[in-house]
Structure formats: C-alpha cells, structure tokens
Amino acid sequence: MIKKIKNYINKSEFTKNALTLVTGTTIAQILPIVISPILTRIYSPEDFGVLALFMSIVIIFGIIANGGYELAIILPEKQADAINIFILGLIISTVFSLFLMLIIIIFHDKILILLNNQDISFWLYIVPFVVFLFGLFNMLNYYNVRIKNYKTIAYAKIFKSIGMVIVQLGLFFTKNGVIALLSGYSLSNIFGNLKLLTNITNDKETLKRINIMDIKQLAKRYIRFPKLSLPATLANKLSTDLINILISSIFSISTLGLYSFAYRILAVPSSFIGISISQVFLQEATDEKKKTGVAIKIFKNVVKKLVIIGLPFFILLFFISEWVFVLVFGEEWRIAGSYAKIITPLIFIRYVVAPVSVSLNVFEKQHITLLWQLGLLVLSLSSLAISFYFKLDFNYFLYIFVAVLFFYYIFFLILIYQVVRAKL
C-alpha cells in the first residue's frame, strides 16, 4: 500500500509539488500552534488583541505594497520578463513604504484615536518596515513558484515560523506581551525573505536582463493586475482585517484577542495549506489552459481532494472546539473556543474555495473577482453594521457574519466553475 502511494506521488507532478508545499506549510504552522499553550499562559487576550490589530494593519497595506504585480510574475514566457516584473514590484513596494512612513509620522496621534488603542503607539512606526518585508515576501514567493522551486518556498515558511517562535518565547522576560508578540511577528518576515532571495541573487545571468525600458513596458502589459486584481485582493483582506480593526473599536481589544486567536488556530493552518495548493494549482491550470483552452480537469481534481480531506476534520472540530480550547489553552480561553465553533463552517468553505479562485487570474477574468470581492466586503461590513445598530452582542454578530458569507462563498465556487469551463 505504501509503495502504491509513493508511486502515485512520483507519477503526479501536481501531487508531488503540492505535498512539498503542504509539508513545509504544515510544519511552519504547527510550530506557533505548539507553543500557543505556553503563550496563552504568559500573555493575555488583550496582548493578542494588539497583535491582531497590528497584523491587520500590516496585511491591509502589505496587499497594496507591490501594486498587485506579484500575481503577474508567473505568466510571461520569458524569464527576463519575470525578473523585470519582480523589480517593478520591488520599486513600487519601496516607494509605497516610504510614503506610508511619512503618513504615519504626520498623522500618528490621529491614527491612535481612530484605532482606540495606545499600546500600538510605538509599533505604528514599525508598520512601513514590516509592510515592505511583507510585499517582498509575496514577490519572492511567486518568483519561486514560477521556477517551480517549491522546496525553497517550504523551507522559507519554516524558517519564518521558527524565527517568530524564538523571538516570542525569548522575550517573555520583558513581561510585556505586546513587545514579545509584535517583535516576533515583525522579525519573522526577515527570516523568510532571506531564504527566498537565494534563487535570485545566485542567478547572475537573469539579473543581467533587468532593463528599465522592459520594466515600463511590462507595467503597461499587466496593468489589469493593479487595476482589477489588486482592488479585488484588497477588498478580500478588508473583509477580514478591517473587520478586526472595527471589532477592536466597537467591542473591545480583549474580544478581538479572543476572536482573532480562535480564527488563527482554525484558519491559519487550513488557509496556508490552501495557499500552498493554490500556488501549484495556478501553474497546472495555466498549463491545462494553454493546451485545451479550459482548466476543468485540474479544478475538479483539486476541489474533490480538498473536500475529502477537509470535511471530516472540520465536522469533528465543530463539536469539540470549545472543550479543546479549555484543555489546551486554559480556562481563560473558553470564550475563544465558543467563537471557534461558530466560525468553523466559514473556515471550511474558504478552505475549499480559496485555492481554485486563482483560476480567474489564469483566464484573465479579474473583473469577476473584483465584483465578487467588493460584494464580500459590503456583506461583511453590513453584518457588523446590523449588529452595531441593533446592539447585538458579539456572538450574534458572528452567527450573522458566518451564515451570510458561507452561502456567498458557495455562489463564488459556482462562478469559478463556469469560468474554468470557458462559459463566462
């Protein structure tokens, strides 16, 4: 039986590449989860709330940092075009991060008032630096996907995770959870980037092909990505990370800490597995489209595997989440366990849909992604607005939020199916 599985993996390039990324991602995600029972007994929900607030700010701006051009790296036939798109994204990220620093310096106090949290005061100045690292990681990640260097990507994620764990545990002596948690998150981005950089810095011949005129031409050629893909991706992140910021303001930083922790424990491992699969799916779908004009075969294959693997796990998680949170993280985190139970269906449908959503980039249907993501943002904010208007508690908000988005994701999956069949 084991021999048959090995033979199947060796014959299927998709399975082999996906397994490489999933293995690296799983190890990278297990490490923070393993130390979570220690962290939750050292640091408070409020500390985790500040971390979630900081991460949400970084992610929102990090998505903008490269102008969306990281998604275009994989598409050109020429390797020279790929490296020039990489440099284009790097230039945009540098300029954007400097501009962001200027904005923070000028409006620092007003931003603090809007965020309603003083603990993040110093860390606002660190945001532009981490945003740059975030953008660089995205560019490097897609470049390595292009050259099918999946092992390097896997190792980079592991190094990034190890760096975060070491810092967050190592700074416990400061007796300041905010310093320890945010330092770990910020510095971890350096470790991941250093590993991914090696494939570019060692390729001297490709680096010689960097040309300013080519960069300008490619910026125009793939202008649909900043025009359509970037707003769509930003809308998607706003539907989660802007919600986090508003939860902190409307409810409390402690509520955000409990909710974000529950969300991270459930969503981060599954989402990173989904991202790993989507990176391989992107390459395979592109190849299938070039050969047949459609990508239905790889679409059905990936969706089927995701459902078969994920459904039993998420069903079990739904029934035992509250008990597990108390057992593993402590009585103080019981409420986080109840939040985890409520959001489990949403995490599952996102886990299934997210990897195949890159099909819209392959078929250059970014306008569909944009419209759907804007709808997602509107529905997310509407759920929060309804809860705020009727003064509902946080649990009722979550019920509304999860129910609305669950069915919206199913609608999106149907749309994607039509696209890969070349029916839209």
C-alpha positions as CSV (number, residue, x, y, z in Angstrom):
1,M,0.0,0.0,0.0
2,I,2.8,2.4,0.9
3,K,4.6,1.5,-2.3
4,K,1.5,2.3,-4.3
5,I,1.2,5.7,-2.6
6,K,4.8,6.5,-3.3
7,N,4.4,5.5,-7.0
8,Y,1.3,7.7,-7.3
9,I,3.1,10.7,-5.8
10,N,6.1,10.2,-8.1
11,K,3.9,10.0,-11.2
12,S,1.7,13.0,-10.3
13,E,3.7,16.2,-10.5
14,F,0.8,18.2,-9.1
15,T,0.6,15.9,-6.0
16,K,4.3,15.9,-5.5
17,N,4.6,19.7,-5.7
18,A,1.5,20.2,-3.6
19,L,2.8,17.7,-1.0
20,T,6.1,19.6,-0.8
21,L,4.4,22.9,-0.1
22,V,1.8,21.4,2.2
23,T,4.5,19.7,4.3
24,G,6.6,22.8,4.7
25,T,3.4,24.9,5.4
26,T,2.2,22.3,7.9
27,I,5.5,22.3,9.8
28,A,5.6,26.1,9.7
29,Q,2.1,26.3,11.2
30,I,2.5,23.5,13.7
31,L,5.3,25.4,15.5
32,P,3.3,28.5,16.5
33,I,0.3,26.3,17.5
34,V,2.6,24.0,19.6
35,I,3.8,27.0,21.6
36,S,0.3,28.6,21.8
37,P,-0.5,26.8,25.1
38,I,2.6,28.5,26.5
39,L,1.9,31.9,25.1
40,T,-1.7,31.9,26.3
41,R,-0.5,31.3,29.8
42,I,2.2,34.0,29.6
43,Y,0.3,36.7,27.6
44,S,-3.3,37.9,27.9
45,P,-6.2,38.1,25.4
46,E,-5.5,41.9,25.3
47,D,-2.0,41.3,24.2
48,F,-3.2,39.0,21.4
49,G,-5.7,41.7,20.5
50,V,-2.9,44.2,20.0
51,L,-1.1,41.6,17.9
52,A,-4.2,41.1,15.7
53,L,-4.7,44.8,15.3
54,F,-1.0,45.3,14.2
55,M,-1.2,42.3,11.8
56,S,-4.4,43.6,10.3
57,I,-2.9,46.9,9.6
58,V,0.2,45.3,8.1
59,I,-1.8,42.9,5.9
60,I,-4.1,45.6,4.5
61,F,-1.1,47.8,3.4
62,G,1.0,44.8,2.5
63,I,-1.5,43.8,-0.1
64,I,-1.2,47.2,-1.7
65,A,2.6,47.3,-1.4
66,N,3.5,45.6,-4.8
67,G,0.7,47.1,-6.8
68,G,-0.6,43.6,-7.4
69,Y,2.2,42.8,-9.9
70,E,3.3,39.7,-7.9
71,L,0.5,37.8,-9.5
72,A,1.9,38.5,-13.0
73,I,5.3,37.1,-12.3
74,I,4.2,33.6,-13.3
75,L,2.6,34.5,-16.6
76,P,5.3,35.6,-19.0
77,E,7.0,33.0,-21.2
78,K,10.4,34.7,-20.9
79,Q,12.4,34.5,-17.7
80,A,13.7,38.0,-18.4
81,D,10.2,39.4,-18.2
82,A,9.6,37.7,-14.9
83,I,12.7,39.2,-13.2
84,N,11.7,42.7,-14.6
85,I,8.2,42.3,-13.1
86,F,9.8,41.3,-9.8
87,I,11.9,44.5,-9.9
88,L,8.8,46.5,-10.8
89,G,7.1,45.2,-7.7
90,L,10.1,45.9,-5.5
91,I,10.3,49.5,-6.7
92,I,6.6,50.1,-6.0
93,S,6.9,48.5,-2.6
94,T,9.8,50.7,-1.6
95,V,8.1,53.9,-2.7
96,F,4.9,52.9,-1.0
97,S,6.6,52.0,2.3
98,L,8.4,55.4,2.4
99,F,5.1,57.2,1.7
100,L,3.4,55.2,4.4
101,M,6.1,56.2,6.9
102,L,5.5,59.8,6.1
103,I,1.8,59.5,6.6
104,I,2.3,57.8,10.0
105,I,4.7,60.5,11.1
106,I,2.3,63.3,10.2
107,F,-0.9,61.7,11.5
108,H,0.4,59.4,14.3
109,D,-1.8,60.8,17.1
110,K,-5.0,60.9,15.0
111,I,-4.4,57.3,13.9
112,L,-4.2,56.3,17.5
113,I,-7.5,57.9,18.3
114,L,-9.2,56.1,15.4
115,L,-7.7,52.7,16.5
116,N,-8.7,53.4,20.1
117,N,-5.6,51.7,21.4
118,Q,-2.5,53.3,23.0
119,D,-0.4,50.1,23.2
120,I,0.2,50.2,19.5
121,S,1.6,53.8,19.5
122,F,5.3,52.9,19.0
123,W,4.5,50.0,16.7
124,L,2.9,52.3,14.2
125,Y,6.3,53.4,13.2
126,I,7.4,49.8,12.5
127,V,4.4,49.2,10.2
128,P,6.1,50.5,7.0
129,F,9.2,48.3,7.5
130,V,7.1,45.2,8.0
131,V,4.8,46.2,5.1
132,F,7.9,46.3,2.8
133,L,9.0,42.9,4.1
134,F,5.5,41.5,3.5
135,G,5.5,42.8,0.0
136,L,9.0,41.4,-0.7
137,F,7.9,38.0,0.6
138,N,5.0,37.9,-1.8
139,M,7.2,38.9,-4.8
140,L,9.8,36.3,-3.9
141,N,7.2,33.6,-3.3
142,Y,5.6,33.9,-6.7
143,Y,9.0,34.1,-8.4
144,N,10.0,30.8,-6.8
145,V,6.6,29.3,-7.8
146,R,7.4,30.3,-11.4
147,I,10.6,28.4,-11.4
148,K,8.9,25.5,-9.5
149,N,11.3,25.8,-6.6
150,Y,8.8,24.5,-4.1
151,K,11.3,23.2,-1.6
152,T,12.7,26.6,-1.1
153,I,9.3,28.1,-0.5
154,A,8.6,25.3,2.0
155,Y,11.9,26.0,3.8
156,A,11.3,29.7,3.8
157,K,7.9,29.3,5.6
158,I,9.5,27.0,8.2
159,F,12.4,29.5,8.8
160,K,9.9,32.3,9.1
161,S,7.9,30.3,11.7
162,I,10.9,29.3,13.7
163,G,12.1,32.9,13.9
164,M,8.8,34.1,15.2
165,V,8.6,31.3,17.8
166,I,12.1,32.0,19.1
167,V,11.5,35.7,19.5
168,Q,8.1,35.5,21.1
169,L,9.3,32.9,23.6
170,G,12.7,34.6,24.1
171,L,11.2,38.0,25.1
172,F,9.0,36.6,27.8
173,F,11.4,38.1,30.4
174,T,10.3,41.6,29.3
175,K,6.9,40.8,31.0
176,N,5.3,42.7,28.1
177,G,3.2,40.6,25.8
178,V,2.9,43.4,23.2
179,I,6.6,43.7,22.8
180,A,7.2,39.9,22.6
181,L,4.3,39.1,20.2
182,L,4.8,42.0,17.8
183,S,8.6,41.7,17.7
184,G,8.2,38.0,16.8
185,Y,5.8,38.7,14.0
186,S,7.8,41.6,12.6
187,L,11.3,39.9,12.7
188,S,9.9,36.6,11.3
189,N,9.5,38.3,7.9
190,I,13.2,38.7,7.6
191,F,14.0,35.0,8.0
192,G,11.5,34.0,5.3
193,N,12.8,36.6,2.8
194,L,16.5,35.6,3.3
195,K,15.8,32.0,2.2
196,L,13.7,33.0,-0.8
197,L,16.3,35.6,-2.0
198,T,18.9,32.9,-2.7
199,N,17.5,31.8,-6.0
200,I,17.5,35.3,-7.4
201,T,20.9,36.5,-6.1
202,N,22.6,33.4,-7.3
203,D,21.2,33.7,-10.8
204,K,23.6,36.2,-12.2
205,E,22.5,35.7,-15.9
206,T,18.9,36.6,-15.1
207,L,19.9,39.6,-13.1
208,K,21.8,41.0,-16.1
209,R,18.5,41.1,-18.0
210,I,17.0,43.8,-15.8
211,N,16.1,46.7,-18.0
212,I,14.2,49.9,-17.2
213,M,12.5,50.1,-20.5
214,D,11.3,46.5,-20.2
215,I,10.0,47.3,-16.7
216,K,7.9,50.2,-18.1
217,Q,6.6,48.1,-20.9
218,L,5.6,45.2,-18.6
219,A,4.0,47.6,-16.2
220,K,1.6,48.6,-19.0
221,R,1.2,45.0,-20.3
222,Y,0.0,43.7,-17.0
223,I,-1.9,46.8,-15.9
224,R,-5.0,44.7,-15.3
225,F,-3.5,43.4,-12.1
226,P,-3.2,46.7,-10.2
227,K,-6.5,47.9,-11.8
228,L,-8.6,44.7,-11.1
229,S,-6.7,42.0,-9.2
230,L,-5.3,44.4,-6.6
231,P,-8.6,46.0,-5.6
232,A,-10.2,42.6,-5.5
233,T,-7.5,41.2,-3.2
234,L,-7.6,44.3,-1.1
235,A,-11.4,44.0,-0.8
236,N,-11.0,40.4,0.3
237,K,-8.5,41.3,3.0
238,L,-10.6,44.3,4.2
239,S,-13.5,41.9,4.7
240,T,-11.4,40.2,7.4
241,D,-8.7,42.6,8.6
242,L,-10.9,45.7,8.5
243,I,-13.4,43.7,10.5
244,N,-10.7,43.0,13.1
245,I,-9.9,46.7,13.4
246,L,-13.6,47.6,13.8
247,I,-14.2,44.7,16.3
248,S,-11.5,46.3,18.5
249,S,-13.2,49.7,18.3
250,I,-16.8,48.6,18.6
251,F,-16.5,45.8,21.1
252,S,-13.1,45.6,22.9
253,I,-9.4,44.7,22.3
254,S,-10.0,41.7,24.5
255,T,-12.8,40.5,22.3
256,L,-10.6,40.9,19.3
257,G,-7.8,39.0,21.1
258,L,-10.2,36.0,21.8
259,Y,-11.8,36.1,18.3
260,S,-8.5,36.5,16.4
261,F,-6.8,33.8,18.3
262,A,-9.7,31.4,17.6
263,Y,-9.7,32.4,14.0
264,R,-5.9,31.9,13.7
265,I,-6.0,28.5,15.3
266,L,-8.7,27.4,12.8
267,A,-8.0,29.4,9.7
268,V,-4.2,29.8,9.5
269,P,-3.3,26.1,9.1
270,S,-6.1,25.5,6.6
271,S,-5.5,28.7,4.7
272,F,-1.8,28.2,4.3
273,I,-2.4,24.7,3.1
274,G,-4.9,26.2,0.7
275,I,-2.3,28.8,-0.4
276,S,0.3,26.1,-1.0
277,I,-2.2,24.1,-3.1
278,S,-3.3,27.2,-5.0
279,Q,0.3,28.0,-6.0
280,V,0.7,24.6,-7.6
281,F,-2.9,24.8,-9.0
282,L,-2.0,28.1,-10.6
283,Q,0.8,26.6,-12.6
284,E,-1.1,23.4,-13.5
285,A,-4.3,25.4,-14.5
286,T,-2.1,27.7,-16.7
287,D,-0.6,24.7,-18.4
288,E,-4.0,23.0,-19.0
289,K,-5.5,26.2,-20.4
290,K,-2.6,26.6,-22.8
291,K,-3.2,23.0,-24.1
292,T,-7.0,22.7,-24.1
293,G,-8.5,26.2,-23.5
294,V,-10.1,25.1,-20.3
295,A,-9.0,24.0,-16.8
296,I,-11.9,21.9,-15.7
297,K,-9.9,18.7,-15.1
298,I,-7.5,20.3,-12.5
299,F,-10.4,22.2,-11.0
300,K,-12.5,19.1,-10.3
301,N,-9.4,17.2,-9.0
302,V,-8.4,19.9,-6.5
303,V,-11.9,20.6,-5.2
304,K,-12.6,16.9,-4.7
305,K,-9.4,16.4,-2.8
306,L,-10.0,19.4,-0.6
307,V,-13.5,18.3,0.4
308,I,-12.5,14.7,1.0
309,I,-9.5,15.7,3.2
310,G,-11.1,18.7,5.0
311,L,-14.8,17.7,5.7
312,P,-14.2,15.0,8.4
313,F,-11.7,17.3,10.2
314,F,-14.0,20.3,10.2
315,I,-17.0,18.3,11.4
316,L,-15.0,16.9,14.3
317,L,-13.7,20.4,15.1
318,F,-17.2,21.8,15.2
319,F,-18.2,19.5,18.1
320,I,-15.0,19.6,20.2
321,S,-13.6,23.1,19.7
322,E,-14.7,24.6,23.0
323,W,-13.5,21.6,25.0
324,V,-10.2,21.6,23.2
325,F,-9.6,25.3,23.7
326,V,-10.1,25.0,27.5
327,L,-7.9,21.9,27.7
328,V,-5.1,23.2,25.6
329,F,-5.0,26.9,26.2
330,G,-6.6,27.3,29.6
331,E,-9.9,28.3,31.1
332,E,-9.4,32.0,30.2
333,W,-9.7,31.0,26.5
334,R,-13.1,29.1,26.8
335,I,-14.9,32.0,25.0
336,A,-12.4,31.7,22.1
337,G,-13.4,28.1,21.8
338,S,-17.1,29.0,21.5
339,Y,-16.1,31.6,18.8
340,A,-14.2,28.8,17.0
341,K,-17.3,26.6,16.9
342,I,-19.4,29.3,15.3
343,I,-16.9,30.2,12.6
344,T,-16.0,26.6,11.7
345,P,-18.4,26.4,8.7
346,L,-17.0,29.6,7.2
347,I,-13.4,28.4,7.6
348,F,-14.2,25.2,5.8
349,I,-15.9,26.8,2.8
350,R,-13.0,29.3,2.5
351,Y,-10.5,26.4,2.7
352,V,-12.2,24.8,-0.3
353,V,-12.8,27.9,-2.5
354,A,-9.6,29.9,-2.0
355,P,-7.2,27.6,-3.8
356,V,-9.2,27.4,-7.0
357,S,-10.1,31.2,-7.0
358,V,-6.8,31.9,-8.8
359,S,-8.5,30.4,-11.9
360,L,-9.9,33.9,-12.6
361,N,-6.3,35.2,-12.9
362,V,-5.4,32.3,-15.3
363,F,-8.4,33.2,-17.5
364,E,-7.9,36.9,-17.0
365,K,-11.3,37.4,-15.5
366,Q,-10.1,39.7,-12.8
367,H,-13.2,41.9,-13.2
368,I,-15.3,39.0,-11.8
369,T,-13.0,38.7,-8.8
370,L,-13.2,42.4,-8.2
371,L,-17.0,42.5,-8.2
372,W,-17.3,39.4,-6.0
373,Q,-14.7,40.7,-3.5
374,L,-16.4,44.1,-3.3
375,G,-19.7,42.2,-2.6
376,L,-17.8,40.2,0.1
377,L,-16.6,43.5,1.7
378,V,-20.1,45.0,1.6
379,L,-21.7,41.9,3.2
380,S,-19.0,41.7,5.9
381,L,-19.4,45.4,6.9
382,S,-23.2,45.1,6.6
383,S,-23.2,42.2,9.1
384,L,-21.2,44.3,11.5
385,A,-23.3,47.4,10.9
386,I,-26.5,45.5,11.6
387,S,-25.1,44.1,14.9
388,F,-23.9,47.6,15.9
389,Y,-27.3,49.2,15.1
390,F,-29.4,46.7,17.0
391,K,-26.8,46.5,19.8
392,L,-26.3,42.7,19.4
393,D,-23.6,41.0,21.4
394,F,-20.6,39.6,19.6
395,N,-21.9,36.0,19.4
396,Y,-25.0,37.1,17.4
397,F,-22.7,39.1,15.1
398,L,-20.7,36.0,14.4
399,Y,-23.8,34.0,13.6
400,I,-25.0,36.6,11.1
401,F,-21.5,37.0,9.7
402,V,-20.8,33.3,9.2
403,A,-24.2,32.5,7.7
404,V,-24.2,35.3,5.1
405,L,-20.6,34.6,4.0
406,F,-21.0,30.8,3.8
407,F,-23.6,31.0,1.1
408,Y,-21.8,33.8,-0.7
409,Y,-18.7,31.6,-1.0
410,I,-20.8,28.7,-2.5
411,F,-22.1,31.2,-5.1
412,F,-18.5,32.1,-5.8
413,L,-17.5,28.5,-6.3
414,I,-20.2,28.1,-8.9
415,L,-18.9,31.2,-10.7
416,I,-15.4,29.8,-10.8
417,Y,-16.7,26.5,-12.2
418,Q,-18.3,28.4,-15.1
419,V,-15.0,30.3,-15.8
420,V,-12.8,27.2,-15.9
421,R,-15.3,25.6,-18.3
422,A,-14.8,28.8,-20.5
423,K,-18.6,29.5,-20.2
424,L,-18.0,33.1,-18.9
